[in-house]
Amino acid sequence: MLISQKIDKGTYFTPFPSTKPEQVEKLIRITRDSLRKEFEKTHILKKARQRLVVRIEAEDSPIIFKLFPLRKITSRLRHKKFAHREFLNYLKASELEILTPACFGLIEQRKFGLVYRSGIILNDISNASNVLNMSQSTPYELAAEKCLPALSLLYNKGAHHLDAREENILLTEKEWFIIDWQYAKFVSPREEWLLEHLAAFFIKKAPNPEQESLTGNWLRKLHASSDHHLDFELFHSRVLRLLLKHQGMRARKNLRPC
């Protein structure tokens, strides 16, 4: 059961179930101080219209705050589609034993009963890389093969990530981690068409010069490692068909067999 606690005026913190009590105390202290100072001493990793990702040098190790400033009244009325949803999706991914950075908790700031800023706190994987960075020293297709176990596991666990591109699969020498779970959906049991969509989206988000190479041996290896019931030729043709389609976020949220 998730229990939220008030940590400051209008600010609430919900710890991730696996977060230890001593960690909770430290996180509350860091969160309270950071919010009061409006994240003055931080390193901005990503800044978008409705998303801010920062790294904070905490007491003994850095942590990541992924924040959603909800400026519009419509966003505040639908606040659960932002950090709240991503927090629950990290929880579901953890239950399915999908590797992600450790999620420590959910933050919500409220004024007049409405959430005007929310966020999640994550472990910082500072030694991780991604396919694009690795491709500076090795062929892109070989670097992309390190993402095959992650895509295969998403498929076999029935996890439709919706944004499983190379930049959201972080790689270390021995492990991989999947980040950015805000839009994820889960289907149980797994749907066979899910692998086609995961493959097509990953290929489509690769640099243009590399996309064609991924439709060959890379795609065959993904098919072979995923226990897919279709033969490769049919699977291959379905992926190519998907690559010709333009699919916005709304379309990807309501997927159906190719």
N, C-alpha and C positions, 0 to 999 in steps of 0.2 A: 504494500500500500504506500502511495506517494504522499508525503506530509510536507506541506509548505509552512515556512515560518517567517515571521516579520523580522527583518534585520535592521531596518532603519525606517524613517518616515516614508510611507508609501512604497517601500521596497521589500520584496518577498523572495525567498530563496528556497528551492526544492532540491534536496540532495539526490543524486543518483543512488539507487538502492545499494550498490556495491561500495559506495564511498564510506570510508571508515570515520567514526566519530571525531577522532583527532584531526582528520583532514577537513571535516565539515567546519570545525571551529576556525581553522586557518583560512579556509576559503571564504567564510563569512567576513572575517577581518579584512582580507584582501579586497573582496568585492565592495564592502562598505567604503573603504578608503579610496578605492579607484573611482567609484561612482561620485563620491563627494568632490574629488579633484578633477572630475570629467576626463579621466584617463590621460592626465598630463604627460606622465613619463612612460610612454608606450611606443612600440614600433608597429606602425600600420602595415599589415600584410596585404590587405585588400579593402578597397573602398568603392562602393557602388551606391546607387540611388537609395536603396532601402536595405543596405547591408554594410556592416563595418567589422572587419576582422583585425584584431590587434594582439600583439604579444606583450605580456607583462613580465618583467623580471621579478618574480616573487621571491619569498624569503630564502628558499633553497633551490628552486628550479623554476624555469619559466612556464607560464600557462597561457592558454589562448582564450580570449573572449570573442565570441561571435555574436555581434549585437544587431538588433533590428530596430532602428529608430522609426516608430510608427507615427508619421507626421499627419497623415490624412485621417479624418474621422472614420472613413470606411475601413481603413486598416485597423484602427483601434477597436472597432466593433467586431472585426474578424481576426482578432489577435492570435487566436489559437492555430491559425494556418502558418505561423512563422516559427518562432523559437519553440513554442509549446509542441508543435507537431514534430519538429526535428528532434527534440528531447525524447518524445515517445518512440520515434523511429530508431534512435540510438539504442533505446531500451529493447526494442524488438530485435534489432540486429544482434545485440548482446545475447539475448535468449537463444537465437539461432546459431550462436558461436561463429559469427562473421567478424573478422578482425577489423576493429576501428580504433582510432585513438580513444583513450579512456575518457568518458564523459563524466564530469564531476557534479554538474547541477544545472538547474534552470533559474534564471533571474527574471523577475517581472517588476516593473515600476508603474505604479498606478496613481492617477490623479482624477478626482471626481468620479471614482468608480471605474475608470477606463484605463486599460494598459496602454501607456504611451511609449514604452521601450521595453523590449524583452531580449533575452540572450541566453546562450549556453556557455558553459565553461568546459574546456577540453585540455587534455594533456598535450604538451608541445612535443612533436616528433621532429626535433631540429636536425637530426641526421638523415632525414628521408629525402628522397629525390623523386623525380617522375620520368616518364619515358622521354619527353622532349629534352630534358637536361641530359639524360643518359645518352641520347642519340648524338650528342656532340662528340662522343668518343667511340661510339659503336653504331653500326647500321640501325636505322629506325625500326625495321621489322624485328631484328633480334632483341632490341630493347623492349618492344611491344610484347614479345613472347613472355616477359616477366609478369604481364597483366593477365595471362590466360587463366591461372588458377583462381584469381579473384573473380573474373567474369563467369567461369565455370561454377564456382561456389554460389554466386548470386543466383544463377539459373537453378541449380539443384536445391537451393533453399527456398525457391519461390519468391525471391526478393527483386522486385523491379525498381531499381534505384532511380531511374528516369534521368540521371545525369552522370552515368558511369563513363566519363571521358577520361583520357589519360591524365589530366591534371588532378582528378579526384581519386586516383589510385596511387598512393604514396608507396615508394619502394625503398627498402633498406637492403643490406647484403643478404639477409636471411629471411625477411618477412615482407609482407605488403599490408597496407591499411587502406580502407575505403572511407572517404570523408564526404561531407556535404549531403546529408540525408533528409533535407527538408521536404523534398517532393516524393520520397520513396513510397511504394505501395507493396503489399505482400499478398501473394496468392498461394493457397494451400488446398490441394496438393499443387505442385509446380505445373505450369502450363507449358506445353511443348513449344508454343510460338514465342515464348519469352526469350529464348536464346537467340532467335533471329533478330529480335529488336535490340537486344544488348549488343550483338555483333555489329549490326548496321549503324547504330548510334556511335559506337566507339570508332568505327572506320570513318564515318562522316565528320567527326570532330578531329581527326588526325590532319596534319598539314596536307594540303592538296597534292603535292608531289608524291606523298607516301600512301595515299588512299588505295591506289590500284594494286600496289604490292601486297597490301593486307588482305585483299580478296582471294589470294592464292594459297600458298602454303600456311600462312598464319591462320586463315579461316579454317583450313582443313585440320590443323592441330587443335583449334578450339572445339570443333565438332567432335573429334576423336576423344578428347579428354572429358567431354560433358555427358556421355551416355545418352545422346540424342537418338530418338527412335527412327527419324527419317534418314534415308541414305544421303550421302554428301551432295550428290548432284541436285537433288530437290531442295535441300537446305541451302545450297549455294545460290540457286536461282531465286529463292525467296529473299535472301539477303540482298542480292543485286536489285530486285524489284523495290525493296524498301529504300535503297540508296537513291533511287530516282524520285522518291516522294519527299515533299517538304512537310515536316511534321513539327508544328509548334508545341509548346508545353501542354496546351489543352488537349491536343490530339494524342500526345504521348500518355496523358493521364487516363485516357479511355481507349486503351489498345485492344485490338482484336487480331485474330490470326491473319497472316498476310495472304 
